[in-house]
C-alpha cells in the first residue's frame, strides 16, 4: 500500500511516498481503507522531534475517515463497507497517512451520511480535544464565560462551537481578517490579538482554552475568575504559573487528548445534525504531505488541512 514515511526526524522534506506492507487486524481491531486523513500540529511536531512514531520507517497521522475493509475476531460493531471516522491509537503511532490503517474498533465511530470523508477526517483530534477540555475537564455549563485562543484555528474553531453548544458566552482571539468567520461560528466577542492585549481587556472568564502557549498562559491568568480553569494544549504549564494559579484556586494543567468512543459519538451526532462543522482550509493529495506540513507550520491557516487518500 502507499504511505507517507519518514526514516529520520527533521523538516517536511523527510516525508516521502513509499510502498509498505498493508496491516492486518488482530482480534478486536478493524482494517479501514483511508479516504482522507487530517493534518494536525502534533503531526509536524512529531515529525520534527521523532516522537510518538515508533521504529522507522514511521507513518504519521491520527485523523482518519474511511471504509471498513475487514474486521478482526470478536468485532461486532462494524462490518465491511461501513463508513467510519476516528482518532485511532493516539498518542501511539496510528499511521493515518496511508491507504489502510488498523485500530481497535472502539476507536472509530460511524461517519454521518451527510458528512463527506474530507470534512469527517478534519474533526476527530480537534473535536475530541475541545470536548475533553470543555465538557470533561472544565464542566462548562450555560452562563459560563469561555476564552478561546486562536479561535479560527483547528482546535479553536471547534472549541468555539462546542462551548456555544454547552451554553457558554464565548470570547475568541483571532486576527481581524478572521473575525467574521469566528463570529459566524457563534463567538459573542472577538479580540484582534495583533492590536489589543486580551489580558488588559478580558475579565471574569471561567475557562481559558490556550492553544497558543508561550506567554499566553501567564497572561490568561489575569482574565480568569478565582476558581477557574486554564487548559494548556501545547505543553505543561511552568511551575510559576502553577503556583500563581493555585493561590487563586485556579486549575491549570496540560490536557492531552485520548481516544474516546463516547466523545466521538457526541461529535458524530452534532456533526450529522449540522450543529458542528469542520472548516477545511486546505485539501491536498497524500503525496503532497510535505507541502501540507509546510503550510501548517506557517500558523496562518483557517480551520484544518486534510489529505485525500482514496477516491
N, C-alpha and C positions, 0 to 999 in steps of 0.2 A: 504494500500500500504506500501511497505518497504521504510524507510527513515533513514538517519543518524541524530540522535537528540542529543541535549545536554540540560541538566537541569540546569547546573551551568557553570560559566566561569572557565577556567582552562587549563590544558595541554591537549595533544592529547587523554589522557585516558578518558576524559569526553565525547568523541564521541562514541555513541553506536547505534547499529542497532535496530530499533523498527518498529512496525506496527502502522500507523497513518491513520486518515481519508483522503481519496482522495479529493483534492479540486475540486470545480465546477466552471466553468467560468461564470462570470456575463456579462452583456452587454459590448461589445467591446473587450472582452477577448477571448483567446483560451486556451484550455486544451492540453498540449503537453505531450506525453509519452516520457520520457527521455531515450535516448540510451547511452549518455555519458555526463559527467559533468567535466568541467575543474576545477583545483585547483589553487588558487592564494594566494599571500602573504596576501591580505586583508582577506582571509578566516581564516588563523590561527591567525592573529591579532584580528579579531572579536571574534573568539573562546576564546582567552585568556582574552580579556578585556570585553567580554559580550556585545559588542556594535553592532548596526545595525541589531539586531536579533529579537527584539520584545519579547513578553512573552514566557517563556518556556512551553513546550519543543520546542526549536528553531531548525531550519534546515538551515544549511549553504548552500552556493553555488550560484553563479551568472552566470557562463558559462554553457550554455545548448545547446545540439544538440539532436533533436528527431523528432517525427512524430506527427502531429496534430491529436488528438483523437476526439475532439469536438470543436465547435465554439459557442460563445455566441451571443446573439441577436445583430444584426447590423453589424457583421463582414462579409466583402466581399472579403478580400484579400486572405484568405486561406479556404481550405476545408479539411475535414477529409482525412487523407492519405498523405497530403503534408509534405515533409521533410523540417524542418526549423532549424535555429540556431540563437542564440542571447544572449544578456546580460540583462535579464528582471529585472525591478524594481530597479536596483541599484541607491542609496545606501540603499534602504529599503530591507527588507528580501524578498528573492525570493524562497528559498527552493530548490535549484538545486540538492542537494544530496538526491534525492528521485526519485521514479518511475514516478511521474507526477508533473507538475507544471502548474500554470495558470498565465497569464500576459496579458496586453494589446497587441492586435495583432501587433501593430506597433513596439513593442519591439523585434520582430522576423523578419527574412529575409529568403527567400527560400535558402536552402542549395544547393550549386552547385552539380550537379550529380556526378562529378568526385572526390568529397571530401568525405571521409568516416566520420562517426559520431565522431570518436575519434579525428581526426585532426580538424574537424569543431568545436568541443567543446573546443579545445585549443585556438581558435582565438578571440572570441568576446571582452573580457575585455582588453586583452593586445593590440589588434589591434585598438580598439576604443581609448584607452588611447594614443597610439602613434600617431594616425591620428589626434586626437583633439589637441595634443601638436604641432605637426609639421605643419599640414595644417591650423587648425583653429586659434591657438594661435600665432605661430611663422611665419606663412605665408612663409614657406620655398619654395624657387624658385631655378631654375637652377643656379649653381655657388655659392650658399651659402655653408658655412662650418658648419657642424654639428658634435658635440662631443656627443657620446652616452656612458654613463657609464654602466658597467655590460652588455656589448653588446652581451653576449651569453645567458643572462637570458631571462625570459619570455617576459617582455616588450622590453628589449634591442634588442633581435634578430629580433623582428618585426619592431622596430624603425629603425634599420639599413636598412632593405629592403624598408620601406616606404620612408625614406629620399632619398635613391637612386632613387626610383620611381619618386620623386619630383625633381630630378636633382641635388641633393646636393653632395658635396665632404664630405665623411663620415669618421670620426675617431672614433674608438671604444676602450674602455678599457676592458681587459679580461686577465685571467691568460694565460701563454704561451701555455698550453695544448689545449686551445680553439681558438688559433689564426687562425688555418687553417679553422675552422668552420666559424668564423666571416668574414674572407676574402671571403669564398665561398658565404656568404650572400650578398657580394658586398662592404664591407668596403674597403676604399682606404688605410687606415693606421690602425694598431692595436698596442696598447701600453700595455705592461705587467706591470700592476699596482703593482706587487709584487717586481719589480726590478727597475722601473723607475717612477719618480714623474711627472705625466702628467702636473702638474701646472708649472713645470720648463721648459717643452719642447714644449707644445702646445700653439700656439698663433693665434690671428686673427680669432677666432671662432665666428660665428654669433649666433649659438644656442647651448645650452647645455641641454641635457636630463639627469637629475640626478635621477637615480633610486636607489641610494645607501643611500643618506642622510648623517648625521653626519658632518664631516668636508669637505665632497665633495663639498658642496655648496660654502662656502667661498673660497676654493682653486680654484674652477671653475671660479670664478670671474676673476682671473688672466689670464685665457685663452681667455676671451671674448673681442671682439671689443666694443668700446663705442657704445651704441645704440642697443646692442644685447639682447638676450632673455635667461634667466636662468629658466627653468621649473623644479620645485621640485615636485617629485611624492610621497615622503614618508611623507611629512608634511610641514606646512607653514614655510618659512624661518624666521630666527631670525631678530630682529629689527636692529642689527648692520649690517647684510648682506643687508637688505633692504635699509638702509641709504647709505652704500657704493655704492650699485648698482645705486641708484637714482642720486648720484653725477656724474655718468658717463652716464646717460641716458639709463641704462640697465633695462629692465623689468624683475623683479624677482618675482615669486609667486608660489603658490601651485596650481597644476592642478588636479582636481578630475574628473574622467570620469563620463559620464552620458549616458543613453540610447539615441541612435541617429540613426534613421531609414535611413537617407541619408548616414551617415558614414558606416553603416552596408551594404548598397547596394554597396558602393565602395569596401569594403573589400570582399564581396562575388564575385564581378566581378574580382578583382585582384586574388583571390584565385582560382576561377574557370578557369582562363586563365593561371594559373601556374606562375604568376608574384609575388605571395605572398605565402609563405609556413609557416606552423607551425611545429616547431621541437618539437617532443614529446619524452621526455627523459624517462618517467616512466608511465606505464599503470597498474592500479590495479583495482580489482573489488570493487564495492560500499562498501562492508562490511569491506574493509581494509582502510577506510578513515583515521583512526587514524595513520596508518603507512604512508599514503601519506603525512600527516602533518609533521610527524617526519622527513621524507626525505626532504620535502620542507624547513623546518626550518634550515637545515644544510647550506643552501645558496650555495650549490655546484652543483645543477642540471643544466643541459643544456636544455634550452627551457622549456617546460611545463610538468606538471603532470596531468594525466587525469584518472578519474574513469569511468569504464564501468558499465552501469546500466541494460539496456535491450539488448538482443541479436539481 
